[in-house]
Amino acid sequence: MSIKHYIKEIGRGKDGAKPLSREQARDLMGQILDERVSDMELGAFCLAMRIKGETDQEMAGFLDATQERLNYFKAPSSNTPVIVIPTYNGARRLPVLTPLLGLLLAKEGFAVLMHGSSSENDRISSQSVLDCLGYQPTDATCNLIPGELVFTSTQVICKALHKLLAVREVIGLRNSAHSLVKLIQPIGEKNSIDPTQILITSYTHPEYSLSMRSTLTLTKANALLLRGCEGEPVADARRSPAYALIEKGHVLMSIEGEKGSISGFSNFNEELNASGIANYSKQIVDGKLPAPQSILDQIGLIKKLAYTSKI
């Protein structure tokens, strides 16, 4: 097999490239994840898509192929929704509070699955904060339990996807895998994705808001899509971001983010490292410090999607 004919279509530059259909994109990504392409073809694909940019149909097709190759976690036997939180960016200038969001959601009674891989060495990752809190990543899929948080690496969910992420270390550029990991739904079974899972995902640049929303619509996802804090799917502790609530692919609600100047981070008095962020998060979970209002508002939206929609 070869993806040469696909590269001819997508590799003609930003203005000359042609978009692939959803089925073509599914076939292309399937061959990549099955490692049936040469290193040269893989590099050409990554560069071509980086220049062209993915359409929503292409991302939906890439996601179709990826979902077929995931290892799945099992939802609780009860009807408790599972919250899925991809965490891949980490943070540099602010505390990474994605673990805090996950822990507070678990405290609300949700089963929470966080997954990620450290991709930037100069950032503090969610995994490093969770390590300080005593949460070791699981090395195998498992049954999820209401009220508990589980963290796992991308490698457990899909080794081939993890390898595609690692191509960045060779060519120095992000590729389609960096978007895919923020869209996968790893709860259920290979041919039966659990319909109660809610994906909490984010975009960094405003232009990705519409494309991600469109992909989530095409794939009929349940999701809370927000403008991420340094790329993480957690509300900026200093002010509320923009949101879209999506139920089975339909946008229920869009909320504009707060505008104007950003005030300082008021009650974070720890060292800006994994240990300090873990200590701050633990104090909030234990009720010794108030949670940032923007994160409480985010949890309120997740509960609205989980309990007042038709999921």
N, C-alpha and C positions, 0 to 999 in steps of 0.2 A: 504494500500500500504506500501511497505518497500523498502529501498535501500540496504538491507543487501547483496543481491547478487552482487551489484556493489562494495560495500566495500570489499567483498571477492576478487575481481579482482584487485582493486587499492591499497589494504592495505597489500600487501605481501612484502613491503620494496622496496628500490630503485632498486634492481636488480631483484626481483621476481615478482613485480607488472606487470599487463598486461594493456595496453592502452584500453580505451573504443572507440567505434566507435562514429562518430558525432551524430548519432541518439540516441545511449545509453546515451551520455553525455547530450543531450537535455532533455531526459526523467528524468535523475537524477537531473539536475538543476531545471527542472520544478517542481518536487516534493519538492525540498528544498524551492524554492521561494513561493510555495503554502502552505508552512508550514505543510506538510503532513509527516514529519519525526520527530522522537523523538530527544530530546536534546543530548542523547548519540550517536545516529546515526549522527547527525550534527557534533558533536565534532570529531567522528571517520573519517568522510569525510574530514574535514578541516585538520586534522593531516596527513591522508593518502596522500592527494594531495600535502601537503607541503613537505613530504618526497619524493614522486614520481616525482612531477613536472608535469605540464600539457603539453600534446602534442598539436600541432596546431589543430588537428581534435577535441580534447576534448574542447579546448577553443572556437572553432567555434560552437560546439554544446551547450556549456554553453551560448554563446552569442545568439544563436537562441532562446533558452528558455527565456532569459532575454528580448530580443526585443519584444517577444510576450506579455510581461507583463508590458511594459513601458507606462507611460502617455506621450503623444507626444505634443511638441510645433509645431506651424504651421509656415511654411516658408512664406516670403512675397509673395504677388500675382505677383510681378514682378519676373524677372528671376535672381534677385540678389542672389548670393550664400550665404548660411548661414555658418558661421564659428563656430564650436563647440570646446570648450576648456575645458577639464576636469582638475580640479585643486585640488589635494588631498594631496600633500606632504607638501606644505609650504616650508619655508626655515629657516635655522638657522645661517649660516655663512655669507650669502650674502643677499642683498635686494631681496624680492620676487617680480619679475617684470612681472609675468603673467597678473595682472590687467593692467599694462602699455601696454603690447602687445594687449590685448583685446580692450583697448581704442583707440589705434592707428589704429587698424583694423576698428573699428567703424568710426573713422575719415576718413578712406579711402572709406567709403560708404557701408561697409559690415553690414549685420545683424549678431550680435555676441551673442552666448549663452555660458555662462560659468556655470559650475556646479561643486559642490564639497561638502565636509564635512571635518571639522577639525578632524584629526585622531591622531595628535601628539601634546601634550600640550606644548612641549618645542620649538615649531616652530611658526613662524609668518605666518598666513594663508592669502590666497588671500582675503577671505571674510572680515577679519579684516581691510585690506587695503582699500577694496571697501567701507566698512562702513565709514571709515574716509573721503572718497571721496564723500559720500552722496548717494551711491548706496545701497539701501535696497534690500534684496533678495525677489523675488516674491514667494508667497505661493501657486501659481496655474499656470498651463500651460496657455500660451497666444499666440497671434499672434506676431511674431517678425517683427521688422521694420528696413529697411535699415538705416544705420548710427547710430543705437542704440545698446547699450550693455545691456543684461539682465543676472542677476546672479540668480541661484536657487540652492536649496539643493538637495542632492540625494533623500531625503525623498519625495520630490514633484514628482520626475521622477519615482521612484519605491520604495515604503516603504519596501518591502521585501528585496530588494538589500541593502538598508540602514541598515536593521537589520542584514544582513549577514556580512556587514562591522563591525558592533559592536561586533561580536563574538570575535574579536581580544582583546577586553577589558577583556574577560573572560579567554581565553586560552593563551594570550600573543603573538600570532603569526599571521602573515598575512595569508589570505586565497585567494581563487580564485576570490572573489569579488573585491579585491584590483586591480586585473588586468582587470576584467570586466568593472569597472567604467571608465577605460581609453580607452575602445573600443566601448562603446554603441553609437548608432546614434539615438538621441531622437527627430528628426525632421520628420514630416510627419503624418502618421496614422498607426494604428496597423498592417494593412495588406498592407501598401504602404509607405515604407520609402522614404522620399524625396531624389531623386538622386543627387540633387545639393549641399547637405551639404558636408562640408570639415572638417574632424576631424584633430585637431592638437594634437598629442599625443606623449608620450615619454617613454623611458626606462631609468633605472638607471645603471644597470650593462650590459656590452657589450654582455654577452651571451643571453640576452633577445632580442637583435636586430633582430636576424633571426627568432625567434619564433613569435614575434609580427608582423614582416613583413609577415610571412607565414599565420598568422591568418587573417590579413587585406586582403591578397590575396584571401583566401578561402571565405571570406565574401564580396568580391567585393567592398571594401570601396574606397572612395576618401580620401586620408590622406597625411599629412606631418608628418613623423615619425622622431624624433630626439633624440639624446642623451641629456637627460634633465639636467637642472641646479638644482641640489639638488632634482632631481625627478620631477621638474616642466617642462611643455612643452613650455618653453621659452628659447631662446638662452642665454648662459652665456654671460654676458655683457663684459667679458674680452677677449673672442675669440670665433670664430664660431665652433659649434659642427658638428658632422656627421649627415647627413640627408638622407632620402629616400622619393622621391615623388611618390605617388601611385595613379593611376587613374583607378577606376572601377576594382581594384584588380591587375592591371598591374603596375610594377615598371617602371616609366618613366625615373628616374634618381637617381643615388646614388652619394652623395658628401662626401668626406672624411673630417673629422674635422681637424682644425688647430692643429699642434703638437708643442712640445717644451714647454719652461717654460711659466707660466701665469703671465702677468703683472698685476699690481694693478688696482683697480677700481678707475678710475681717477677723475670723477666729482661728486661723491656722498659724500656730506658734511653734511648729516642729521644724526640724531640719528637712530640707527638700530632698529627701532620699527615701528609699523603700521602707526603711524602718520607721522613719518619722511619719510617713503617710499611713502606714499600717497602724501606728499608735493613735493617730488622729481619727482614723476610720473606726477603730475599736471603741474609742470613747463615745463616738456618735451612736454606734450600734448598742452600746451598754447604757445609753441614755444620759451620759455625763456631759455631753455637749449637744447643742441643737444641730440638726442636719441643715445644710443650705436649703433655703426655700425653693430654689429652682429645681433641686433634685426631688424634694417632696412633691412638687408640682408634676414632675416627670412620672413619679410613681403613681400619682393620681390619674394620669392619662392612661398608664398601663392597666390600672385596675378598671378604668372605664371601658377599655377595649376588651378586657378579659371577662368582665362580669355583666356588662350592660349591652354587649353586642350579641350576635347570634352565632358566635364561634362554637 
